[in-house]
Amino acid sequence: MTETKNNNGLKVIAGLLGVILLGTIIYTVSLYQDKKKTTQQLTEEKELVVEDLNSLKSEYDKAILESNATNEELVAARDNIAKYIDSVKTMKADISSLSRYRRQVSILKEEREKLLKQVDSLTQSNTLLAMERDSTYTELEKQTVFNDSLVVQNTQLADAVERGSALNLSTFSVDAVKERSSGKLVSTSRAKATDKFKVCFTVADNVIAEAGDREFFIEVLDPQGNVLGESFTKSDEEGASITYSKGTNFYYENNSLDVCDYINKPSGDFQKGNYMVNVYDDKLKLLGTSKFTLK
């Protein structure tokens, strides 16, 4: 009887132990499944955080490439995100860490929005400045062309004024003369009878010419082509020069003016032959030429 009770007791205890063992197994399996599920969720969450960070980094890369000039703030933000990516990849995933990085991702997104708005604003400003600069360059080029045109026009006008203000001769004559004892001069064509050459010319009126003292130069060439007289030399600004017989001074007042001067004979008599007389202005411009013959 007692043995039967003991056996029954053992059976009950064995049954209870079996139930406990089964419960323990079920609980352990359940804990394992929960841990596995939690680990998988944490891994997925970790990958999402890395994905978000990579997306942010890509946006910064694009913004930096599209920026005309390197933006130090964008580069610093991009490099900072790259560090976060490395940290998340190497960390042991847990709820606390992931929550912290999730919050950091949100902060980084807000920072990105602010920086990209600044970049857009700067890009628009740079674009506007570039347009204004191009417009300014265009206007400067137009103004330069206009100024060059004015310079050409002014130069042409100055040349025209200079040409227009130059004095010219309306008449020019040369006469071989003999001086009588009374002092009267009479024309002659004989070389031995000639005492001097009378050179006369009329300076035409010119309202735009500058009034004042002027000097013309008379060049007399004898039959051998030599300059008659003391043979002075006159040069212009460009280096050209003439040898002349005499300089004639007069005061010009913009009205027609008659001028006469005399070229005295050399130490001997004038030679027979053909003579040429030229008149030049103070810029050595040839104003007139006259030829005559002494017998």
Legacy VTK file of the C-alpha trace (Angstrom):
# vtk DataFile Version 3.0
C-alpha trace
ASCII
DATASET POLYDATA
POINTS 295 float
0.000 0.000 0.000
2.764 2.386 0.993
4.794 1.434 -2.085
1.877 2.173 -4.337
1.511 5.635 -2.808
5.185 6.328 -3.304
4.978 5.322 -6.942
1.991 7.554 -7.482
3.843 10.429 -5.805
6.846 9.953 -8.031
4.636 9.931 -11.049
3.034 13.213 -9.993
6.432 14.766 -9.340
7.738 13.507 -12.693
4.701 14.937 -14.385
5.150 18.297 -12.706
8.819 18.339 -13.667
7.903 17.478 -17.246
5.405 20.327 -17.331
7.984 22.708 -15.873
10.606 21.514 -18.353
8.188 21.906 -21.231
7.265 25.377 -20.023
10.902 26.266 -19.712
11.595 25.017 -23.239
8.608 26.914 -24.620
9.649 30.087 -22.765
13.248 29.741 -23.930
12.164 29.223 -27.524
9.835 32.176 -27.195
12.647 34.339 -25.785
14.938 33.250 -28.613
12.295 34.065 -31.206
11.669 37.464 -29.612
15.374 38.205 -29.468
15.817 37.126 -33.077
12.887 39.279 -34.118
14.212 42.212 -32.099
17.692 41.798 -33.569
16.245 41.704 -37.069
14.194 44.828 -36.363
17.229 46.590 -34.930
19.288 45.588 -37.994
16.563 46.877 -40.289
16.347 50.087 -38.291
20.132 50.423 -38.484
20.028 49.952 -42.260
17.279 52.579 -42.533
19.379 55.036 -40.551
22.375 54.344 -42.813
20.117 54.706 -45.868
18.828 58.065 -44.634
22.364 59.236 -43.934
23.542 58.095 -47.378
20.619 59.931 -48.949
21.590 63.102 -47.109
25.214 62.681 -48.163
24.145 62.228 -51.817
22.119 65.422 -51.677
25.122 67.293 -50.329
27.350 65.780 -53.036
24.898 66.982 -55.687
24.644 70.453 -54.143
28.450 70.753 -54.013
28.788 69.706 -57.662
26.099 72.160 -58.776
27.662 74.985 -56.786
29.816 77.291 -58.930
32.277 77.749 -56.086
33.215 75.376 -53.269
30.923 75.955 -50.272
32.841 75.160 -47.092
29.658 74.694 -45.042
28.292 72.113 -47.499
31.577 70.222 -47.556
31.794 70.221 -43.741
28.190 68.976 -43.420
28.827 66.258 -45.994
31.982 65.085 -44.232
30.154 65.093 -40.887
27.439 62.836 -42.321
30.097 60.471 -43.679
31.438 60.128 -40.118
27.928 59.326 -38.825
27.557 56.641 -41.497
30.815 54.983 -40.417
29.726 55.156 -36.756
26.299 53.589 -37.411
27.778 50.803 -39.544
30.278 49.779 -36.859
28.060 50.227 -33.766
26.284 47.427 -31.957
22.622 48.071 -32.656
20.420 48.821 -29.658
17.275 50.817 -29.171
18.999 53.632 -27.307
21.733 54.143 -29.911
19.322 53.919 -32.820
16.982 56.405 -31.200
19.865 58.794 -30.719
20.943 58.483 -34.359
17.316 58.805 -35.502
17.104 62.108 -33.689
20.428 63.122 -35.180
19.141 62.290 -38.684
16.174 64.602 -38.099
18.526 67.374 -36.970
20.740 66.801 -40.005
17.729 67.002 -42.321
16.733 70.352 -40.833
20.313 71.550 -41.191
20.347 70.364 -44.807
17.183 72.337 -45.599
18.695 75.512 -44.168
22.009 75.055 -45.970
20.383 74.232 -49.313
18.164 77.299 -49.029
21.282 79.376 -48.385
22.993 77.764 -51.382
19.942 78.418 -53.584
19.891 82.018 -52.436
23.619 82.389 -53.105
23.263 80.675 -56.486
20.457 83.039 -57.451
22.523 85.989 -56.254
25.550 84.755 -58.191
23.413 84.217 -61.278
22.002 87.723 -60.942
25.485 89.133 -60.394
26.763 87.205 -63.426
23.896 88.584 -65.523
24.573 92.095 -64.256
28.289 91.624 -64.891
27.645 90.369 -68.424
25.249 93.248 -68.974
27.874 95.657 -67.635
30.539 94.140 -69.873
28.188 94.437 -72.834
27.463 98.065 -72.022
31.180 98.715 -71.525
31.938 97.126 -74.877
29.227 99.251 -76.489
30.589 102.322 -74.738
34.121 101.411 -75.799
33.001 101.008 -79.396
31.101 104.289 -79.121
34.117 106.018 -77.570
36.387 104.589 -80.246
33.938 105.864 -82.838
33.963 109.283 -81.178
37.766 109.257 -81.130
37.806 108.435 -84.834
35.192 111.091 -85.523
37.035 113.639 -83.396
40.297 112.747 -85.086
38.677 113.076 -88.479
37.060 116.330 -87.390
40.376 117.615 -86.043
42.048 116.662 -89.311
39.265 118.355 -91.247
39.552 121.472 -89.071
43.311 121.459 -89.451
43.008 121.114 -93.211
40.260 123.692 -93.299
42.215 126.130 -91.162
45.333 125.856 -93.315
46.125 128.991 -95.290
46.162 128.912 -99.077
47.168 131.285 -101.836
44.600 132.723 -104.175
47.248 134.399 -106.396
50.997 133.958 -106.808
53.380 135.785 -109.118
57.123 136.351 -109.548
58.617 139.255 -111.493
62.242 140.092 -112.347
62.693 143.842 -111.728
65.312 146.575 -112.326
65.600 149.431 -109.865
66.039 152.826 -111.509
67.925 155.730 -109.973
64.606 157.189 -108.884
63.939 154.036 -106.871
61.152 152.947 -109.185
61.076 149.235 -110.024
60.364 148.152 -113.586
59.925 144.649 -114.958
62.614 143.088 -117.112
63.369 139.732 -118.694
67.114 140.296 -119.102
69.420 138.596 -116.620
72.033 141.401 -116.569
69.377 144.070 -116.058
67.685 142.249 -113.166
68.415 143.619 -109.702
65.983 141.477 -107.685
63.016 139.139 -107.867
59.684 140.477 -106.661
57.642 137.642 -105.173
53.978 138.471 -104.499
51.097 136.311 -103.348
47.627 136.741 -101.921
46.700 134.732 -98.827
43.038 133.697 -99.167
40.550 134.546 -96.439
39.806 131.776 -93.931
37.368 132.338 -91.045
38.431 129.228 -89.077
42.155 129.845 -89.315
43.885 131.163 -86.223
44.712 134.841 -86.502
48.209 135.968 -85.629
51.789 136.172 -86.800
52.648 133.842 -89.677
55.772 133.035 -91.659
55.967 131.643 -95.177
59.177 130.432 -96.775
60.311 131.422 -100.284
62.574 129.008 -102.155
64.232 130.250 -105.350
66.043 127.708 -107.547
68.518 128.978 -110.153
69.025 127.359 -113.595
71.388 124.781 -112.006
68.789 123.862 -109.360
70.684 125.501 -106.523
68.879 127.492 -103.842
69.438 131.185 -104.394
70.347 133.338 -101.426
71.725 132.538 -97.998
70.028 129.065 -98.007
68.314 128.617 -94.643
66.973 125.224 -93.487
63.557 124.533 -91.967
62.364 121.163 -90.533
58.893 119.987 -89.479
57.838 117.694 -86.602
58.135 114.573 -88.759
61.707 115.299 -89.750
61.064 116.600 -93.268
63.007 119.723 -94.215
63.447 122.338 -96.929
66.219 124.739 -97.816
64.796 128.170 -98.546
66.007 131.554 -99.706
64.027 133.836 -97.416
61.340 133.798 -94.752
58.453 136.248 -95.085
56.572 137.338 -91.967
53.092 138.842 -91.885
50.114 139.208 -89.543
46.993 137.338 -90.633
43.497 138.412 -89.542
41.350 135.869 -91.436
40.840 138.232 -94.371
42.424 138.151 -97.784
45.947 139.574 -97.527
48.456 140.662 -100.203
52.101 139.957 -99.366
55.200 140.902 -101.396
58.878 140.344 -100.711
62.138 140.611 -102.640
65.005 138.268 -103.325
68.181 140.255 -103.994
70.687 139.192 -106.630
73.793 137.322 -105.536
77.271 138.805 -105.524
77.316 138.674 -109.321
74.579 139.076 -111.893
71.657 136.708 -112.214
72.379 133.894 -114.654
70.477 133.376 -117.826
68.080 130.436 -117.828
64.995 129.014 -116.192
64.127 129.821 -112.564
61.595 128.237 -110.179
60.104 129.866 -107.108
58.229 127.870 -104.423
56.300 129.154 -101.413
55.795 126.981 -98.295
53.726 127.574 -95.159
55.034 127.081 -91.592
54.232 123.350 -91.783
56.304 123.095 -94.979
53.219 122.582 -97.132
53.854 123.712 -100.704
51.399 126.528 -101.449
52.469 127.626 -104.903
55.061 127.311 -107.662
56.018 129.774 -110.372
58.491 129.446 -113.254
60.076 132.139 -115.455
63.057 132.644 -117.751
65.792 135.285 -117.851
67.515 135.935 -121.180
LINES 1 296
295 0 1 2 3 4 5 6 7 8 9 10 11 12 13 14 15 16 17 18 19 20 21 22 23 24 25 26 27 28 29 30 31 32 33 34 35 36 37 38 39 40 41 42 43 44 45 46 47 48 49 50 51 52 53 54 55 56 57 58 59 60 61 62 63 64 65 66 67 68 69 70 71 72 73 74 75 76 77 78 79 80 81 82 83 84 85 86 87 88 89 90 91 92 93 94 95 96 97 98 99 100 101 102 103 104 105 106 107 108 109 110 111 112 113 114 115 116 117 118 119 120 121 122 123 124 125 126 127 128 129 130 131 132 133 134 135 136 137 138 139 140 141 142 143 144 145 146 147 148 149 150 151 152 153 154 155 156 157 158 159 160 161 162 163 164 165 166 167 168 169 170 171 172 173 174 175 176 177 178 179 180 181 182 183 184 185 186 187 188 189 190 191 192 193 194 195 196 197 198 199 200 201 202 203 204 205 206 207 208 209 210 211 212 213 214 215 216 217 218 219 220 221 222 223 224 225 226 227 228 229 230 231 232 233 234 235 236 237 238 239 240 241 242 243 244 245 246 247 248 249 250 251 252 253 254 255 256 257 258 259 260 261 262 263 264 265 266 267 268 269 270 271 272 273 274 275 276 277 278 279 280 281 282 283 284 285 286 287 288 289 290 291 292 293 294
